[in-house]
Amino acid sequence: MKSWTFLVDVDACQQSHQPEYELQTFYGQMQHIYMVQFPATCEALSLNGATTIILATIRCCVLDSFDLQLESLDIQALEHCMLWI
């Protein structure tokens, strides 16, 4: 198991809000890495030239939210999902 730190949009559920990012720590195992290369400008994605985007799929550990030893740790629960890194 490894810890991962990501910038997470705290208002991601509110599409009308401007993104506001904060660092959060997650624990789990990386399953896959995806590299997407854009060789030229892509206005639809606001890319101003050749760009490489790296994505990762992480299988997070299962945590018992009632475990008193976890209360003092900065651990975020998250399901199997794709994250920007």
JORA-V139897 format. One record per backbone hydrogen bond with DSSP energy under -1.0 kcal/mol. NH is the residue of the N-H (numbers start at 1). CO is the residue of the C=O. If there is no record, write none. Layout:
# JORA-V139897
NH/CO  NH/CO
This chain:
# JORA-V139897
2/28  4/26  6/24  8/22  10/20  12/9  14/11  17/14  22/8  24/6  26/4  28/2  29/59  31/57  32/57  34/55  36/53  38/51  42/47  45/42  46/43  47/42  51/38  53/36  55/34  56/83  57/32  58/81  59/29  61/27  67/64  70/67  73/70  75/73  76/25  83/56  85/54
